[in-house]
Structure formats: structure tokens, C-alpha cells
Amino acid sequence: MPMPAMTTLPLSVYSAAQSRELDRLAVASGIPGYMLMCRAGAVAWASLRRRWPHSRRIVVLAGSGNNGGDGYVLARLAQAEGFSVLLLMVGNHQRLLAEARQAQTDALAADVEVLGWQGQLPEADVYVDAIFGTGLNKPPTGPHAEAIFALNNSGRPVLALDIPSGLAADSGAELGQAVLATVTITFIGLKLGLLTGRGPVCCGLLEFAGLDIPPEVLADILPAATRMDTGDLAAALPPRARDGHKGNYGHTLVIGGDQGMAGAISMAAEAAARSGSGFVSVATRPEHTVVITARHPEIMAHGVNFAAELQPLLARATVIVLGPGLGQGAWGQALFTAAIATGLPLVVDADGLNLLAMHPAHSSRWVLTPHPGEAARLLGSSTEAVQLNRPAALRELVRRYGGAAVLKGAGSLVSDGSNMAVCPYGNPGMGSGGMGDVLSGVVGALLAQGLSPGQAVRNGVLVHALAGDDAAQAGGERGLQATDLLPYVRRRVNPCHR
């Protein structure tokens, strides 16, 4: 049987239920279930050989579901090539399903050593996690939890089959404790939980194998989300017309910067300018205007003591970025109320989100940019509850408040109420102050240039994440500052000139 090829990660992303339906449709299309299992085991074995070419001792930990069946196939193939192989059964293997039972029978016939889990890991060069698949919905217990703990403390590489055991396929939440894989190879459909929340941490390097499923099988299911890709930017941000001028590209008004917080609004404004807004104005505390103008002479800084002084600025604006350094005092609340009363598109960030949580409203014209803590306040929930099911939290945010939103964090999620997208870019160095201010400025500028709220936040998140990766590549993740992104933001909003 020819081995199915591995491919780059697909753009379509599926839920756990959709992934299981893809499996069912593949079988219904005429591919026997055991053949799919053999394909999965073969491509996983090829991945192991490629990643760890000098390994000789392989230990496979197999659960009692079809994921364990994939592990039996891999063990059989490794045995056939002369490797030292041991398969440890985790859980009750007396109740294996038909395909997994066949995989076990074939492995035993090939003289694979199969033992029950006894609470300890034998020495190995590489461990294979085939304990749980996408059906897990509660924390592992008993021998399953013991095996996961042992893998994570082995100090050796771990290859996870389809999904790291203990990771929720829908949400990317870690159910108790999940396997921290070195490499994860996933099959047929890319699962949303692999790309968000704890997914990127647990997966390590992520590979994909479609197992030669007919395209019509995939066409039968609408994906739960799409994976953002660098190629998206060229379509959304084409080269400008040769007769374009600043009046064509919108006027972004950034409102915020209460006492002591000039930096936040300054970064948001510069990000808007670097992202192509034709004009950028700032409404801030009067004492901040000199500093902002000195640093950014292209930005028009206006001192505002009272909400009434905001009206002339609102009249000239195309888009409002509301919240960087705004504060939650009387000054910030007055400006917040005046801004959301306009008919202008808005990007609501930082204290703008905290004030929105205090004074809930619904609008189709805004973009909300919360991190998990801000999302929790908007939903009257907790940060832990948001992180436990990030996709559900984002859907509820958009349902409750309208418009489009991003739930920031590892694997940022974006939704406009109809479509969800996940960003696989960005890095831990971006966990520093001011990154959200830069993002709000980028999204505001894209709104000002005519993108819809959904388009602006999706492409703004992508630009921001890629610029963060560019900056990290140039100087490393540790010590990365928000302003380090700005030169790379300009490059990323000009994709046709890269």
C-alpha cells in the first residue's frame, strides 16, 4: 500500500464532531476503516523516522479507541523494520472496536511485544502517544492520567497521533493534564483545538496528513473555522491606485491617554499611521499633546478636557479607536459615552472594553479586541471559564455585543458572527505591555481604509501577529517590545512589496 503524503496545514479547520463525521464519510465513500487506520499509522511512522532518524527504541502507549489502533499499526511497521518496539496498553483493551481489534491482531502476529500499563515507562528513544483521540471531554483519570504524567516527565521526545491526549479537540483546553508532545501529526481534518488555547503548547510542531481522502468528502462539511494564512493579505490589501491621496484612506481618531497613560495612545496612533490611515488624530489629556507631537509630527494631537470638546474631532473622523489608556474615571467615561453615540465605526479596546462591560450595548459597526480577562468581564464570567472554551466565549461575545471581535491569546480567534478564523502566528514575546494598543491601531486603520469590521479585524490580527514574528526573528522573543513591531507592520500591510 503506498504511503499517503503529508501536506502543509490546510485552511479548513473542524470541530471534534465534524472530524468524526469526516471519518464516517470517508468510510462511506468506499475506503475501509482499517485502511484509513493503516494509512494513519504509516504516515505517523514515516514522521517519526524523519524527525528522529537515529532512534532505535520505540515505546507506544495505546488507548482502547481508534487512536490506539493507529498506535498498533505504527508499532507493527516499526517492528517490521527491525526496531525495538514495545506497545503498552492503557485502559481496557478487551473492548477494542473492530478496526482497532484488527490492528492489535496484526501487531501481535508481527511479534510486537504488547504489555499492559504498569505505572512506569520503560526506556525509549521516542514515545508515541496514542492514548486518546478527539472524543475526550473530561479529565483523564487512573492509568490514563498516570501515563500522561509519565510521558511529560520522561525527558524524551513524544510523537502524538492526531491530538495530544488530554487536549480538548474543540476548544484547545487542557483537560486536567495533557501530553506535551514534541510533534503532533493530525489526520484527515485539522482540529480547532490544536491551534488555540493550550493547543500550540501541547502539540509542539504540528504536521498534517489528509490520508488521501477524496475532495468530495471534505466538500460535504462546512468547516467550523478557517486558518489564517499569509496569502490572505495580498487579496485584502492590494497595491494602491497610482492616483490615490490621503483623502482616500480615511481619518482614524484615537481616543484615550488619561493621566500617566500617554504611551498607550501614542502607540495606537503610530500603528494606525504605519498601517496606512490617510490621517491620524488623537484626543487625549492636554498635557500629552506636546509629547505625542514631538514623537510623531504626522499625528494631529488634540487636548480634550471635556466631552464637548470632542465633537469637532468626531465630525472629521472616519473611524474611532476607543480605549488605549482611556481609564475608567469620569473623564474616560464621558469620552466613551460621546464616542459610542456617534454613527462611526469603532475599535473598542482596553478600558473601552471595561467601560462597555459596565454599560453594555450592541452594535454592528464596531470591533472588540479583548484579551481573556476583558472577555470575562464582558461576559460576566471568569478568565478560567473563557479559556476553557475560547471558541464558545467568542461566539457569545459577538452574539451579545454585535459587530466583530477577536479573542486574543495563543491562537487568537476572530469572528464576525458568521465566520470564525484562527491565527496560527505570533509568539510568546508578544506577551508584553502595549501589544494590544498596537493591534487596535492597526485594525482601526484598516477599517478607515474601507474594510468591513470582520475583514479589518481578521487582517489586522494577521498583520500584527506576523509583524511580531518578524520582530522576534530579528532579535529574539525575550525583551520584545510593542514598538519593535511598527517597522514590520508597515511591511506586512504592503504584502505585494515583500
C-alpha positions in Angstrom: 0.0 0.0 0.0 1.6 3.3 -1.0 2.0 5.7 2.0 -0.2 8.8 1.9 1.7 12.0 1.7 1.9 14.7 4.4 0.9 18.2 3.3 1.1 21.7 4.6 -1.6 22.6 7.1 -4.9 23.1 5.4 -7.0 26.3 5.6 -10.2 24.5 6.8 -10.5 23.8 10.5 -13.0 21.4 12.1 -14.7 20.6 15.4 -14.3 17.2 17.0 -17.8 16.2 15.8 -17.0 17.3 12.3 -13.8 15.4 12.3 -15.6 12.2 13.3 -18.1 12.9 10.6 -15.3 13.2 8.0 -14.1 9.8 9.1 -17.5 8.4 8.6 -17.9 10.0 5.2 -14.5 8.7 4.2 -15.6 5.2 5.0 -18.9 5.7 3.3 -17.1 6.8 0.2 -15.5 3.3 -0.1 -12.4 3.5 2.0 -12.4 0.7 4.6 -11.9 2.0 8.1 -9.0 -0.3 8.7 -7.3 1.1 5.5 -7.6 4.6 7.0 -6.1 3.3 10.2 -3.2 1.8 8.3 -2.6 5.0 6.4 -2.6 7.0 9.6 -0.1 4.6 11.2 2.1 4.6 8.1 2.4 8.3 7.8 3.0 8.7 11.5 5.8 6.1 11.4 7.3 8.0 8.5 7.2 11.2 10.5 8.9 9.5 13.4 11.7 8.2 11.2 12.1 11.6 9.6 12.1 13.6 12.8 14.3 11.2 14.8 16.4 9.2 12.3 18.8 7.8 14.9 16.1 6.4 17.2 16.1 2.6 17.7 13.8 2.0 20.8 10.2 2.9 20.4 7.5 2.7 23.1 3.9 3.2 22.0 1.2 4.0 24.6 -2.1 2.9 23.1 -5.6 3.6 24.4 -8.7 1.4 23.7 -10.1 3.6 20.9 -9.2 4.0 17.3 -6.4 6.3 18.3 -4.9 3.3 19.9 -5.4 1.3 16.7 -3.2 3.9 14.9 -0.6 3.2 17.6 -0.8 -0.6 16.9 -0.2 0.0 13.2 2.8 2.2 13.9 4.2 -0.4 16.3 3.8 -3.2 13.6 5.6 -1.1 11.0 8.4 -0.3 13.3 8.8 -3.9 14.3 8.9 -4.9 10.6 11.9 -2.6 10.1 13.9 -4.1 12.9 13.3 -1.5 15.6 13.0 -2.4 19.3 9.3 -1.9 19.9 7.1 -2.2 22.9 3.4 -1.3 23.0 1.8 -0.5 26.4 -2.0 -0.9 26.6 -3.5 1.9 28.6 -7.1 1.1 29.7 -9.3 -1.9 28.9 -8.3 -3.4 25.6 -10.9 -6.2 25.8 -13.4 -3.8 24.3 -11.5 -2.6 21.2 -13.6 -1.6 18.2 -13.4 -3.6 15.1 -10.7 -1.7 13.3 -8.5 -1.3 16.4 -9.0 -5.0 17.2 -7.7 -5.9 13.7 -4.7 -3.6 14.2 -4.0 -5.3 17.5 -4.3 -8.8 15.9 -1.9 -7.8 13.1 0.6 -6.3 15.5 0.6 -9.4 17.6 1.0 -11.6 14.5 4.1 -9.5 13.6 5.6 -10.3 17.0 5.2 -6.8 18.5 5.6 -7.0 22.3 2.4 -5.9 23.9 2.1 -5.4 27.7 -0.4 -3.7 30.0 0.4 -0.4 31.6 2.0 -1.0 35.0 2.6 2.6 36.0 6.1 3.1 34.7 7.7 3.9 31.3 10.4 1.7 30.0 13.4 3.5 28.4 12.9 4.6 24.8 14.4 7.0 22.3 10.9 8.2 21.3 7.5 7.7 22.8 4.3 7.6 20.8 1.1 9.0 22.4 -1.9 7.0 21.0 -3.9 7.1 24.2 -6.9 9.4 23.4 -8.3 10.8 20.2 -10.8 13.6 19.6 -13.6 12.1 21.7 -12.2 13.0 25.1 -14.4 15.5 27.0 -13.3 15.1 30.7 -10.0 15.0 32.5 -8.2 11.7 32.3 -8.1 9.6 35.5 -6.4 6.4 36.8 -3.9 4.8 34.5 -4.6 7.3 31.7 -3.6 10.2 33.9 -0.6 8.2 35.1 0.6 7.6 31.6 0.2 11.2 30.5 2.2 12.3 33.6 4.9 9.8 32.8 5.2 10.9 29.2 5.5 14.6 30.3 8.3 13.7 32.8 10.2 11.3 30.6 12.6 13.8 29.2 12.3 12.1 25.8 10.6 13.2 22.5 6.9 12.4 22.2 5.0 11.9 18.9 1.3 12.4 19.4 -1.1 10.8 17.0 -4.0 13.0 15.8 -4.2 15.1 19.0 -2.2 15.1 22.3 -4.0 13.0 24.8 -5.8 15.2 27.3 -6.3 18.2 24.9 -9.9 19.1 24.0 -10.2 19.0 20.3 -12.9 21.7 20.1 -11.5 24.3 22.5 -7.8 23.8 23.0 -8.4 23.5 26.7 -6.2 21.2 28.7 -8.5 18.6 30.4 -6.6 18.1 33.7 -3.2 17.3 32.2 -2.5 16.9 28.5 0.5 15.4 26.8 3.2 17.9 25.9 4.2 16.5 22.6 7.3 17.3 20.7 5.5 16.7 17.4 1.8 16.1 16.7 0.6 14.6 13.4 -3.1 15.0 12.8 -5.2 13.2 10.3 -8.0 14.0 7.7 -9.3 17.2 9.3 -7.3 19.9 11.1 -8.9 20.3 14.6 -9.6 23.8 16.0 -8.2 22.8 19.5 -4.8 22.2 18.0 -4.4 25.8 17.1 -5.8 27.8 20.0 -5.6 27.9 23.8 -3.2 25.3 25.1 -3.2 23.6 21.7 0.0 25.1 20.3 1.8 24.3 23.6 0.7 20.7 23.8 1.2 20.0 20.0 4.7 21.1 19.7 5.4 21.0 15.9 2.2 20.3 14.1 2.0 18.1 10.9 -1.0 17.2 8.8 -1.8 14.1 6.7 -5.0 14.1 4.7 -4.8 10.3 4.2 -5.8 10.6 0.5 -9.5 11.4 1.4 -11.5 12.2 -1.8 -12.1 16.0 -2.1 -15.8 15.5 -2.3 -15.8 14.2 1.3 -14.4 17.4 2.6 -16.8 19.4 0.4 -19.7 17.9 2.3 -18.9 19.7 5.6 -18.7 23.4 6.2 -15.6 24.0 8.4 -16.0 25.4 11.9 -13.3 27.9 11.2 -10.6 28.8 8.8 -6.8 29.1 9.4 -5.4 32.5 8.6 -2.6 32.4 6.1 0.0 34.9 4.9 -1.5 34.8 1.4 -4.8 36.3 2.8 -3.2 39.8 3.0 -2.5 40.2 -0.7 -6.2 39.9 -1.5 -7.3 42.2 1.3 -4.5 44.8 0.8 -3.8 45.2 -2.9 -1.4 47.9 -4.2 -2.9 51.4 -4.1 -4.1 53.2 -7.1 -1.4 55.4 -8.6 -3.6 58.5 -8.2 -4.5 57.8 -4.6 -4.3 60.5 -2.0 -4.7 60.8 1.8 -8.4 61.6 1.5 -8.9 58.1 0.1 -7.6 56.3 3.1 -9.7 57.5 6.0 -9.2 59.5 9.1 -8.6 57.5 12.3 -9.3 59.2 15.6 -7.7 57.6 18.6 -9.3 58.5 21.9 -7.6 57.8 25.2 -4.5 58.6 27.2 -5.7 59.6 30.6 -3.1 61.0 33.0 0.1 58.9 33.0 -1.0 56.8 30.0 0.3 58.8 27.1 2.3 55.8 25.9 -0.8 53.7 25.1 -2.5 56.2 22.9 0.8 57.1 21.2 1.5 53.5 20.2 -2.1 53.0 18.9 -1.8 56.2 16.8 1.5 55.4 15.4 0.3 51.9 14.5 -2.7 53.4 12.7 -0.3 55.7 10.7 2.0 52.8 9.9 -0.9 50.7 8.7 -1.9 53.2 6.1 -4.6 55.5 7.5 -4.6 58.8 5.5 -5.0 60.9 8.6 -4.5 60.1 12.3 -5.7 62.3 15.1 -5.5 61.8 18.8 -7.9 63.1 21.5 -6.1 62.9 24.9 -5.3 64.8 28.0 -3.8 68.3 27.1 -0.5 67.6 28.9 0.2 64.7 26.5 -0.1 66.6 23.2 3.4 68.1 23.2 5.0 64.7 23.8 2.9 63.0 21.1 3.5 65.7 18.5 7.3 65.7 19.2 7.5 61.9 18.7 5.0 61.8 15.8 4.8 65.0 13.9 2.5 63.4 11.3 -0.2 62.8 14.0 -2.6 65.6 15.0 -2.8 65.6 18.8 -5.6 67.5 20.5 -6.1 68.2 24.2 -9.5 67.4 25.5 -10.8 68.2 29.0 -14.5 67.7 28.4 -16.6 65.5 26.1 -18.0 68.6 24.4 -14.5 69.4 23.0 -14.5 66.1 21.3 -17.4 66.9 18.9 -15.3 68.8 16.2 -12.9 65.9 16.1 -15.7 63.3 15.8 -17.1 65.3 12.9 -13.9 64.9 10.9 -13.2 61.2 11.7 -13.9 58.2 9.6 -13.2 55.6 12.4 -12.6 55.8 16.1 -10.2 53.7 18.1 -11.5 53.9 21.7 -9.8 52.8 24.8 -6.0 52.8 24.8 -5.1 54.4 28.2 -8.6 55.8 28.5 -9.0 55.0 32.2 -12.3 54.3 33.9 -12.7 57.6 35.7 -15.2 60.5 34.9 -13.0 61.8 32.0 -12.8 58.4 30.3 -16.5 57.6 30.9 -17.5 60.9 29.3 -15.4 60.4 26.2 -16.6 56.8 26.0 -20.2 57.8 26.0 -19.7 60.5 23.4 -17.8 58.2 21.1 -20.2 55.3 21.0 -23.1 57.7 20.5 -21.7 58.5 17.0 -22.6 56.5 13.9 -18.9 55.9 13.2 -17.2 52.5 13.1 -15.2 51.9 16.2 -12.4 49.7 17.5 -13.0 49.2 21.2 -10.0 48.2 23.3 -8.6 48.2 26.8 -10.6 50.5 29.1 -13.1 51.0 26.3 -13.9 47.3 26.8 -14.1 47.6 30.6 -16.5 50.5 30.3 -18.5 48.6 27.8 -18.8 45.8 30.3 -20.2 48.3 32.8 -22.5 49.8 30.2 -23.5 47.0 27.8 -24.5 47.9 24.2 -25.0 46.2 20.9 -23.7 47.5 17.5 -22.9 46.1 14.1 -20.3 48.8 13.4 -17.6 48.0 15.9 -14.7 45.7 16.5 -14.0 44.4 20.0 -10.4 43.4 20.9 -10.4 41.7 24.3 -7.9 39.5 26.0 -9.3 36.7 28.1 -9.6 38.8 31.2 -11.5 41.6 29.4 -13.7 39.0 27.7 -14.6 37.6 31.1 -15.7 41.0 32.3 -17.8 41.5 29.1 -19.4 38.1 29.7 -19.8 38.3 33.4 -17.6 35.2 33.7 -14.1 34.3 34.7 -10.8 34.2 32.8 -10.6 30.5 33.5 -14.1 29.9 32.0 -13.2 31.9 28.9 -10.0 29.9 28.4 -11.8 26.6 29.0 -13.8 27.2 25.8 -12.4 30.0 23.8 -14.5 29.5 20.6 -17.7 29.4 22.6 -16.7 32.6 24.5 -16.0 34.4 21.3 -19.3 33.4 19.8 -21.1 34.6 22.9 -19.3 37.9 22.8 -20.4 38.6 19.2 -23.9 37.4 19.9 -24.2 39.7 22.9 -22.4 42.8 21.7 -22.6 42.5 17.9 -20.0 43.5 15.3 -16.8 41.6 15.0 -14.4 40.6 17.7 -11.0 39.0 18.4 -10.3 36.9 21.5 -6.6 37.5 21.9 -4.1 34.9 23.1 -2.2 31.9 21.8 -4.2 31.1 18.6 -6.2 34.3 18.5 -9.7 33.7 17.3 -11.7 36.1 15.2 -15.4 36.1 14.4 -17.9 38.4 12.7 -20.9 36.3 13.8 -20.9 34.3 10.6 -17.3 33.1 10.1 -14.6 32.2 12.6 -10.9 32.3 11.9 -7.9 31.2 13.9 -4.4 32.9 13.7 -1.5 30.4 13.9 1.1 33.1 14.0 2.5 35.2 16.9 4.9 34.3 19.7 5.3 34.4 23.5 7.5 37.5 23.2 4.3 39.4 22.4 3.2 39.0 25.9 4.3 42.5 26.9 2.7 45.8 27.6 1.4 47.8 24.6 0.9 45.0 22.1 -2.9 45.4 22.3 -2.6 49.2 21.7 -0.6 48.5 18.5 -3.2 45.9 17.4 -6.1 48.4 17.9 -4.3 51.0 15.8 -3.7 48.5 13.0 -7.4 47.4 13.0 -8.6 51.0 13.1 -6.5 51.9 10.1 -7.8 49.0 8.1 -11.4 50.0 9.0 -10.6 53.6 7.9 -9.4 52.2 4.5 -12.7 50.6 3.8 -12.5 47.1 5.1 -15.6 45.8 6.9 -15.3 45.1 10.7 -14.8 41.4 10.0 -12.2 42.0 7.3 -10.4 44.6 9.4 -10.1 42.5 12.5 -9.1 39.4 10.7 -6.4 41.1 8.6 -5.3 43.3 11.4 -4.8 40.3 13.7 -2.8 38.6 11.0 -0.6 41.7 10.3 0.0 42.2 14.0 1.0 38.5 14.6 3.2 38.3 11.5 4.9 41.6 12.5 5.5 40.1 15.9 7.1 37.1 14.4 9.3 39.3 12.1 10.5 41.3 15.1 11.2 38.2 17.2 13.2 36.7 14.3 15.2 39.8 14.1 16.1 40.0 17.8 14.6 37.2 19.8 11.4 36.8 21.8 12.6 37.8 25.2 12.6 41.6 25.6 10.3 42.2 22.6 8.5 45.5 22.9 5.3 46.7 21.2 7.1 49.5 19.3 9.5 46.9 17.8 6.6 45.7 15.7 6.0 49.0 14.0 8.5 48.8 11.1 7.3 45.3 10.4 3.6 46.3 10.5 4.3 48.7 7.6 5.9 45.9 5.6 3.1 43.5 6.3 0.4 45.9 5.2 2.2 46.1 1.9 2.3 42.4 1.0 2.9 42.9 -2.7 6.1 44.7 -1.9 7.7 42.0 0.2 
